[in-house]
Amino acid sequence: MSKVIENKKQVVSEIATKLRESESTVLVDYRGLDVAEVTELRQQLREAGVEFKVYKNTMSRRAADQAELSELNEVLVGPTAIAFSNDDVIAPAKILNNFAKEHEALEIKGGVIQGNIATLEQIKELADLPNYEGLLSMLLSVLQAPVRNFAYAAKAVAEQREEQGA
């Protein structure tokens, strides 16, 4: 009996640690998805470096209390899967939101973004943001624009002087 309790305590501690240390955590209701769809979802998440697990709600609630995220207990009802990402804040929200658009059975319940409870609306806003590479690309294009515009202006001035001299 005590070995079972010790195992449960270890699982609760593991969940609490993941809730505290992950950049983003998204909770979903996967009821209604068939095995092939869940496998496809797990594969997409795994490719993005996102861990996707199903825990008992009682253990998840205890872990949320332990991680000082008691507000999550409201959404820990019914079948719940949890996606943890330690690297990319946007990846779990983006993948799960896109998958939910294609498969109506998947429902995003809530989550945690960088240690703060996130509402469904915040998770959907996060999902609409471009990923890290996209943001970096946008930043670089903004930084290049003044240099590019200066080069075009210098070329136009040089061409104008050529025409005047000819």
BATOR-293543 format. One record per atom (N, C-alpha, C): residue number from 1; atom name; z, x, y. Coordinates in Angstrom, 3 decimals. Atoms other than C-alpha are relative to their C-alpha. Last residue first. Layout:
BATOR-293543
   pos   site         zz         xx         yy
   NUM     CA          Z          X          Y
...
END
This chain:
BATOR-293543
   pos   site         zz         xx         yy
   166      N      1.375     -0.056      0.530
   166     CA    -70.293     24.850     62.969
   166      C     -1.013     -0.569      0.931
   165      N      0.571     -1.328     -0.187
   165     CA    -67.036     25.663     64.768
   165      C     -1.455      0.051     -0.437
   164      N      0.121     -0.249     -1.444
   164     CA    -66.038     22.024     65.194
   164      C     -0.674      1.348      0.257
   163      N      1.042      0.863     -0.524
   163     CA    -66.767     21.277     61.534
   163      C     -0.234      0.250      1.488
   162      N      1.281     -0.481      0.528
   162     CA    -64.766     24.295     60.387
   162      C     -1.155     -0.805      0.582
   161      N      0.344     -1.187     -0.792
   161     CA    -61.897     23.291     62.673
   161      C     -1.326      0.591     -0.463
   160      N      0.366      0.470     -1.337
   160     CA    -61.830     19.815     61.103
   160      C     -0.430      1.192      0.862
   159      N      1.335      0.581      0.095
   159     CA    -61.859     21.294     57.593
   159      C     -0.517     -0.459      1.359
   158      N      0.945     -1.091      0.250
   158     CA    -58.891     23.529     58.405
   158      C     -1.432     -0.533     -0.065
   157      N      0.119     -0.750     -1.252
   157     CA    -56.963     20.624     59.957
   157      C     -1.025      1.116     -0.165
   156      N      0.759      0.837     -0.943
   156     CA    -57.658     18.450     56.890
   156      C     -0.214      0.728      1.321
   155      N      1.395     -0.016      0.439
   155     CA    -56.539     21.245     54.552
   155      C     -0.861     -0.807      0.962
   154      N      0.525     -1.336     -0.313
   154     CA    -53.307     21.717     56.509
   154      C     -1.478      0.093     -0.379
   153      N      0.147     -0.077     -1.456
   153     CA    -52.650     17.948     56.395
   153      C     -0.604      1.347      0.408
   152      N      1.137      0.850     -0.379
   152     CA    -53.298     17.790     52.650
   152      C     -0.255      0.087      1.506
   151      N      1.213     -0.672      0.466
   151     CA    -50.980     20.776     52.051
   151      C     -1.240     -0.810      0.379
   150      N      0.237     -1.125     -0.901
   150     CA    -48.257     19.197     54.221
   150      C     -1.286      0.726     -0.386
   149      N      0.508      0.561     -1.259
   149     CA    -48.561     15.944     52.244
   149      C     -0.298      1.103      1.014
   148      N      1.354      0.465      0.254
   148     CA    -48.189     17.843     48.956
   148      C     -0.630     -0.535      1.292
   147      N      0.825     -1.205      0.137
   147     CA    -45.129     19.706     50.232
   147      C     -1.461     -0.398     -0.189
   146      N      0.171     -0.651     -1.305
   146     CA    -43.551     16.477     51.493
   146      C     -0.901      1.243     -0.062
   145      N      0.797      0.764     -0.963
   145     CA    -44.315     14.643     48.201
   145      C     -0.139      0.691      1.356
   144      N      1.323     -0.592     -0.183
   144     CA    -43.015     17.305     45.820
   144      C     -0.792     -0.662      1.118
   143      N     -0.149     -1.330     -0.593
   143     CA    -39.331     16.353     46.169
   143      C     -1.356      0.653      0.283
   142      N     -0.503      0.191     -1.367
   142     CA    -40.071     12.660     45.614
   142      C      0.138      1.344      0.701
   141      N      1.131      0.490     -0.797
   141     CA    -42.237     13.526     42.591
   141      C      0.429     -0.237      1.448
   140      N      0.949     -1.082     -0.258
   140     CA    -39.440     15.690     41.210
   140      C     -1.179     -0.471      0.840
   139      N     -0.601     -0.922     -0.962
   139     CA    -36.870     12.919     41.592
   139      C     -0.975      1.116      0.359
   138      N      0.029      0.662     -1.308
   138     CA    -39.100     10.377     39.845
   138      C      0.549      0.923      1.090
   137      N      1.393      0.040     -0.439
   137     CA    -39.694     12.783     36.947
   137      C     -0.123     -0.632      1.385
   136      N      0.311     -1.359     -0.414
   136     CA    -35.958     13.406     36.628
   136      C     -1.424      0.089      0.535
   135      N     -0.677     -0.227     -1.281
   135     CA    -35.312      9.668     36.549
   135      C     -0.311      1.384      0.546
   134      N      0.678      0.812     -1.013
   134     CA    -37.934      9.215     33.843
   134      C      0.604      0.192      1.375
   133      N      1.266     -0.674     -0.294
   133     CA    -36.532     12.107     31.793
   133      C     -0.773     -0.753      1.085
   132      N     -0.250     -1.257     -0.720
   132     CA    -33.027     10.655     32.037
   132      C     -1.304      0.686      0.402
   131      N     -0.876     -0.962      0.663
   131     CA    -34.094      7.132     31.015
   131      C      0.093      1.293      0.807
   130      N      0.735     -0.961      0.833
   130     CA    -35.543      4.574     33.427
   130      C      0.978      0.975     -0.642
   129      N      0.183     -1.314     -0.624
   129     CA    -33.204      1.819     34.571
   129      C     -0.853      0.890     -0.896
   128      N      1.234     -0.003     -0.789
   128     CA    -33.761     -1.694     33.201
   128      C     -0.257      1.329      0.701
   127      N      1.146     -0.051      0.908
   127     CA    -31.182     -1.212     30.441
   127      C     -1.315      0.058      0.758
   126      N      0.080     -1.364      0.515
   126     CA    -28.525     -0.404     33.047
   126      C     -1.222      0.166     -0.899
   125      N      0.475     -0.816     -1.126
   125     CA    -29.217     -3.711     34.775
   125      C     -0.181      1.439     -0.442
   124      N      1.427      0.296     -0.153
   124     CA    -28.904     -5.468     31.387
   124      C     -0.601      0.769      1.176
   123      N      0.696     -0.648      1.115
   123     CA    -25.581     -3.727     30.739
   123      C     -1.501     -0.241      0.115
   122      N      0.034     -1.436     -0.269
   122     CA    -24.324     -4.695     34.180
   122      C     -0.749      0.749     -1.097
   121      N      0.965     -0.245     -1.084
   121     CA    -25.294     -8.339     33.599
   121      C     -0.118      1.496      0.301
   120      N      1.330      0.154      0.570
   120     CA    -23.483     -8.443     30.227
   120      C     -1.072      0.308      1.052
   119      N      0.403      1.373      0.282
   119     CA    -20.363     -7.151     31.897
   119      C     -1.399      0.004     -0.608
   118      N      1.267      0.424     -0.605
   118     CA    -19.185     -3.585     31.625
   118      C     -0.298     -1.438     -0.400
   117      N      0.556      1.183      0.654
   117     CA    -15.605     -2.430     31.030
   117      C     -1.251     -0.443      0.744
   116      N     -0.248      1.264     -0.694
   116     CA    -15.106      1.024     32.478
   116      C     -0.661     -1.146     -0.743
   115      N     -1.415      0.343     -0.041
   115     CA    -14.716      4.285     30.528
   115      C      0.349     -1.297      0.705
   114      N     -0.802     -1.104     -0.528
   114     CA    -18.177      5.663     31.273
   114      C      1.451     -0.406      0.230
   113      N      0.862     -1.026     -0.586
   113     CA    -19.859      2.328     30.559
   113      C      0.893      1.010      0.691
   112      N     -0.763     -0.927     -0.821
   112     CA    -18.021      0.029     28.164
   112      C     -0.982      1.056      0.501
   111      N     -0.076     -1.418      0.296
   111     CA    -19.560     -2.991     26.527
   111      C      0.881      0.774      0.950
   110      N     -0.683     -0.721     -1.074
   110     CA    -20.504     -6.629     26.453
   110      C      0.029      1.472     -0.347
   109      N     -1.251      0.667     -0.372
   109     CA    -21.810     -9.311     24.106
   109      C      0.677      0.654      1.206
   108      N     -0.897     -0.997     -0.597
   108     CA    -25.466     -8.415     23.601
   108      C      1.230     -0.728      0.514
   107      N     -0.603      0.397     -1.270
   107     CA    -27.076    -10.990     21.318
   107      C      0.941      1.103      0.484
   106      N     -0.897     -1.040     -0.495
   106     CA    -29.495    -10.213     18.505
   106      C      0.503     -0.393      1.380
   105      N     -1.252      0.067      0.747
   105     CA    -30.936    -13.398     16.962
   105      C      1.008      1.036      0.491
   104      N     -0.965      0.862     -0.693
   104     CA    -33.603    -13.645     19.682
   104      C      1.355     -0.056     -0.694
   103      N     -0.716      0.707      1.066
   103     CA    -35.470    -10.685     18.232
   103      C      1.129     -0.814      0.630
   102      N      0.924      0.248      1.099
   102     CA    -38.132     -9.228     20.571
   102      C      0.626     -0.857     -1.105
   101      N      1.136      0.746     -0.553
   101     CA    -36.064     -9.487     23.758
   101      C     -0.980     -0.389     -1.105
   100      N     -0.433      1.389     -0.171
   100     CA    -32.933     -8.476     21.806
   100      C     -1.118     -0.858      0.580
    99      N      0.008      0.598      1.333
    99     CA    -34.700     -5.285     20.677
    99      C      0.377     -1.470      0.082
    98      N      1.402      0.171      0.399
    98     CA    -35.478     -4.400     24.296
    98      C     -0.102     -0.669     -1.367
    97      N      0.574      1.044     -0.854
    97     CA    -31.843     -5.020     25.282
    97      C     -1.457     -0.270     -0.374
    96      N     -0.513      1.301      0.438
    96     CA    -30.520     -3.038     22.305
    96      C     -0.584     -1.147      0.831
    95      N      0.512      0.303      1.339
    95     CA    -32.764     -0.048     23.010
    95      C      0.443     -1.390     -0.440
    94      N      1.452      0.181     -0.042
    94     CA    -32.109     -0.024     26.766
    94      C     -0.537     -0.421     -1.368
    93      N      0.294      1.235     -0.730
    93     CA    -28.346     -0.566     26.514
    93      C     -1.492     -0.290     -0.023
    92      N     -0.377      1.166      0.802
    92     CA    -27.952      2.072     23.811
    92      C     -0.347     -1.324      0.684
    91      N      0.681      0.223      1.282
    91     CA    -30.108      4.639     25.648
    91      C      0.472     -1.223     -0.777
    90      N      0.966      1.088     -0.041
    90     CA    -28.800      4.295     29.234
    90      C     -0.532     -0.386     -1.387
    89      N     -0.647      1.243     -0.422
    89     CA    -25.617      6.353     29.173
    89      C     -0.943     -1.186     -0.188
    88      N      0.829      0.771     -0.916
    88     CA    -27.183      9.170     27.154
    88      C      0.664     -1.339      0.324
    87      N      0.869     -0.792     -0.864
    87     CA    -25.005     11.807     25.537
    87      C     -0.666     -0.823      1.094
    86      N     -0.762     -1.049     -0.673
    86     CA    -21.985     10.354     23.733
    86      C     -0.828      0.757      1.022
    85      N      0.848     -1.118     -0.395
    85     CA    -23.606      7.064     22.777
    85      C      0.834      1.009      0.773
    84      N     -0.646     -1.036     -0.803
    84     CA    -21.726      4.429     20.776
    84      C     -1.016      1.082      0.344
    83      N      0.884     -1.156     -0.180
    83     CA    -23.295      1.189     19.485
    83      C      0.688      0.971      0.961
    82      N     -0.264     -0.800     -1.196
    82     CA    -20.827     -1.386     18.167
    82      C     -0.923      1.211      0.005
    81      N      0.376     -1.387      0.257
    81     CA    -21.608     -4.216     15.765
    81      C      0.170      0.749      1.315
    80      N      0.222     -0.896     -1.129
    80     CA    -19.802     -7.536     15.989
    80      C     -0.351      1.394     -0.492
    79      N      0.596     -1.270      0.437
    79     CA    -19.811    -10.476     13.610
    79      C     -0.355      0.874      1.204
    78      N      1.200      0.166      0.808
    78     CA    -17.507    -13.079     15.123
    78      C     -0.569      1.351     -0.392
    77      N     -0.105      1.225      0.782
    77     CA    -15.091    -12.406     17.950
    77      C     -1.300     -0.163     -0.766
    76      N     -0.136     -0.416      1.395
    76     CA    -14.579     -9.045     19.641
    76      C      0.323     -1.207     -0.877
    75      N      1.314      0.015      0.644
    75     CA    -15.910    -10.355     22.948
    75      C      0.054      0.430     -1.459
    74      N      0.654      1.301     -0.197
    74     CA    -12.539    -11.365     24.408
    74      C     -1.326     -0.083     -0.754
    73      N     -0.466      0.906      1.050
    73     CA    -10.833     -8.284     22.916
    73      C     -0.651     -1.374      0.096
    72      N      1.024      0.116      1.040
    72     CA    -12.975     -6.077     25.165
    72      C      0.386     -1.011     -1.068
    71      N      0.933      1.046     -0.396
    71     CA    -10.611     -6.763     28.088
    71      C     -1.104     -0.209     -1.039
    70      N     -0.388      1.291      0.588
    70     CA     -7.982     -4.717     26.243
    70      C     -0.964     -1.127      0.338
    69      N      1.172      0.821     -0.314
    69     CA     -9.716     -1.455     27.159
    69      C      0.200     -1.395     -0.593
    68      N     -0.255      0.675     -1.269
    68     CA     -6.623      0.768     27.279
    68      C     -1.238     -0.754      0.507
    67      N      0.831     -0.706     -0.979
    67     CA     -7.956      2.973     24.441
    67      C      0.141     -0.589      1.402
    66      N     -0.416     -1.397      0.010
    66     CA     -5.104      1.800     22.193
    66      C     -0.760      0.813      1.051
    65      N     -1.322     -0.047     -0.635
    65     CA     -5.789     -1.818     23.129
    65      C      0.479      1.444      0.122
    64      N      0.234      0.292     -1.418
    64     CA     -9.488     -1.334     22.327
    64      C      1.323      0.029      0.761
    63      N      0.556     -1.214     -0.603
    63     CA     -8.527      0.338     19.034
    63      C     -0.240     -0.197      1.492
    62      N     -1.109     -0.964     -0.087
    62     CA     -6.300     -2.598     18.106
    62      C     -0.467      1.296      0.666
    61      N     -0.912      0.476     -1.048
    61     CA     -9.136     -4.990     18.931
    61      C      1.162      0.967      0.190
    60      N      0.639     -0.264     -1.291
    60     CA    -11.622     -2.931     16.893
    60      C      0.901     -0.439      1.155
    59      N     -0.126     -1.442     -0.261
    59     CA     -9.264     -2.926     13.909
    59      C     -0.602      0.358      1.350
    58      N     -1.430     -0.285     -0.204
    58     CA     -8.887     -6.702     14.059
    58      C      0.214      1.480      0.301
    57      N     -0.423      0.330     -1.360
    57     CA    -12.629     -7.095     14.609
    57      C      1.468      0.310      0.249
    56      N     -0.727      1.270     -0.016
    56     CA    -13.498     -5.286     11.393
    56      C      0.513     -0.234      1.416
    55      N     -1.412     -0.126      0.357
    55     CA    -15.964     -2.515     12.099
    55      C      0.606     -1.393     -0.061
    54      N     -0.667      1.293      0.062
    54     CA    -19.767     -2.437     12.171
    54      C      1.424      0.260     -0.485
    53      N     -0.902      0.310      1.111
    53     CA    -21.394      0.782     13.269
    53      C      0.549     -1.405      0.114
    52      N     -0.067      1.457      0.091
    52     CA    -24.278      2.084     15.374
    52      C      0.825     -0.359     -1.223
    51      N     -0.669      0.397      1.238
    51     CA    -24.187      5.715     16.535
    51      C      0.204     -1.511      0.012
    50      N     -1.024      1.025     -0.183
    50     CA    -26.756      6.508     19.224
    50      C      0.567     -0.375     -1.361
    49      N     -1.308     -0.640      0.072
    49     CA    -28.712      9.773     19.134
    49      C      1.158     -0.963      0.213
    48      N     -0.477     -0.254     -1.365
    48     CA    -31.945      8.183     20.382
    48      C      1.380      0.650      0.003
    47      N      0.955     -0.906     -0.641
    47     CA    -33.587      8.469     16.947
    47      C      0.433      0.364      1.414
    46      N     -0.238     -1.336      0.547
    46     CA    -30.444      6.913     15.419
    46      C     -0.919      1.024      0.655
    45      N     -1.227     -0.537     -0.598
    45     CA    -30.751      3.900     17.737
    45      C      0.263      1.423     -0.478
    44      N      0.260     -0.239     -1.423
    44     CA    -34.375      3.250     16.773
    44      C      1.216      0.628      0.678
    43      N      0.904     -1.140     -0.103
    43     CA    -33.541      3.680     13.079
    43      C     -0.287      0.345      1.463
    42      N     -0.784     -1.218      0.278
    42     CA    -30.532      1.361     13.282
    42      C     -0.857      1.250      0.153
    41      N     -0.876     -0.233     -1.148
    41     CA    -32.701     -1.312     14.918
    41      C      0.811      1.275     -0.186
    40      N      0.862     -0.442     -1.103
    40     CA    -35.393     -1.014     12.225
    40      C      0.838      0.332      1.237
    39      N      0.425     -1.367      0.332
    39     CA    -32.755     -1.230      9.489
    39      C     -0.861      0.577      1.113
    38      N     -1.169     -0.854     -0.247
    38     CA    -31.217     -4.287     11.164
    38      C     -0.343      1.459     -0.276
    37      N     -0.186     -0.086     -1.453
    37     CA    -34.668     -5.906     11.315
    37      C      1.186      0.896      0.348
    36      N      1.085     -0.830     -0.546
    36     CA    -35.419     -5.127      7.654
    36      C      0.176      0.188      1.511
    35      N     -0.251     -1.409      0.334
    35     CA    -32.031     -6.472      6.541
    35      C     -1.055      0.916      0.612
    34      N      0.110     -0.312      1.423
    34     CA    -32.458     -9.795      8.322
    34      C      0.146      1.512     -0.208
    33      N      0.991     -1.049      0.264
    33     CA    -31.076    -10.530     11.769
    33      C     -0.071      0.239     -1.506
    32      N      1.348      0.558     -0.002
    32     CA    -29.338    -13.898     12.138
    32      C     -1.089      1.041     -0.199
    31      N      0.157      1.141      0.907
    31     CA    -25.918    -12.600     13.153
    31      C     -1.427     -0.549      0.113
    30      N      1.232     -0.211      0.755
    30     CA    -26.242     -9.237     14.963
    30      C     -0.282     -1.141     -0.979
    29      N     -0.093      0.929      1.118
    29     CA    -23.709     -9.957     17.676
    29      C     -1.335      0.077     -0.717
    28      N      1.017      1.013      0.238
    28     CA    -23.660     -6.912     19.930
    28      C      0.380     -0.899     -1.169
    27      N     -0.382      0.865      1.108
    27     CA    -21.160     -4.552     21.535
    27      C     -1.035     -1.109     -0.134
    26      N      0.516      1.358     -0.128
    26     CA    -22.464     -1.702     23.709
    26      C      0.370     -0.772     -1.264
    25      N     -0.241      0.730      1.237
    25     CA    -20.670      1.592     24.281
    25      C     -0.480     -1.426      0.231
    24      N      0.175      1.448     -0.045
    24     CA    -21.628      4.096     26.951
    24      C      0.170     -0.572     -1.402
    23      N      0.520      0.268     -1.340
    23     CA    -20.682      7.657     27.781
    23      C     -0.238     -1.489      0.174
    22      N      1.431      0.295     -0.122
    22     CA    -18.578      7.816     24.640
    22      C     -0.369     -0.273      1.455
    21      N      0.853     -1.175     -0.207
    21     CA    -15.226      9.612     24.688
    21      C     -1.479     -0.317      0.208
    20      N     -0.404     -0.842     -1.139
    20     CA    -12.750      6.767     25.186
    20      C     -1.049      1.064      0.325
    19      N      0.029      0.822     -1.222
    19     CA    -14.428      4.171     22.949
    19      C      0.322      0.844      1.224
    18      N      1.408      0.217     -0.352
    18     CA    -15.141      6.823     20.300
    18      C     -0.117     -0.822      1.279
    17      N      0.535     -1.278     -0.486
    17     CA    -11.490      7.917     20.307
    17      C     -1.453     -0.164      0.440
    16      N     -0.574     -0.212     -1.333
    16     CA    -10.320      4.309     20.003
    16      C     -0.530      1.293      0.615
    15      N      0.679      0.918     -0.923
    15     CA    -12.700      3.731     17.067
    15      C      0.489      0.231      1.425
    14      N      1.399     -0.446     -0.135
    14     CA    -11.440      6.830     15.242
    14      C     -0.750     -0.863      1.006
    13      N     -0.022     -1.197     -0.851
    13     CA     -7.790      5.897     15.894
    13      C     -1.414      0.522      0.253
    12      N     -0.329      0.473     -1.349
    12     CA     -8.389      2.415     14.486
    12      C     -0.008      1.177      0.968
    11      N      1.209      0.659     -0.505
    11     CA    -10.115      3.959     11.433
    11      C      0.230     -0.481      1.430
    10      N      0.979     -1.059     -0.272
    10     CA     -7.172      6.344     10.885
    10      C     -1.286     -0.594      0.582
     9      N     -0.443     -0.666     -1.226
     9     CA     -4.682      3.511     11.207
     9      C     -0.988      1.088      0.401
     8      N      0.296      0.908     -1.102
     8     CA     -6.656      1.555      8.599
     8      C      0.396      0.616      1.335
     7      N      1.459      0.011     -0.187
     7     CA     -6.621      4.513      6.223
     7      C     -0.389     -0.889      1.172
     6      N      0.366     -1.288     -0.607
     6     CA     -2.857      4.932      6.727
     6      C     -1.493      0.072      0.266
     5      N     -0.407      0.080     -1.411
     5     CA     -2.333      1.225      6.026
     5      C     -0.363      1.278      0.733
     4      N      0.937      0.926     -0.634
     4     CA     -4.314      1.513      2.779
     4      C      0.303     -0.098      1.491
     3      N      1.248     -0.746     -0.124
     3     CA     -2.297      4.590      1.755
     3      C     -1.062     -0.862      0.696
     2      N     -0.079     -0.824     -1.205
     2     CA      0.927      2.698      2.520
     2      C     -1.269      0.820      0.206
     1      N      0.000      0.828     -1.206
     1     CA      0.000      0.000      0.000
     1      C      0.000      0.861      1.254
END
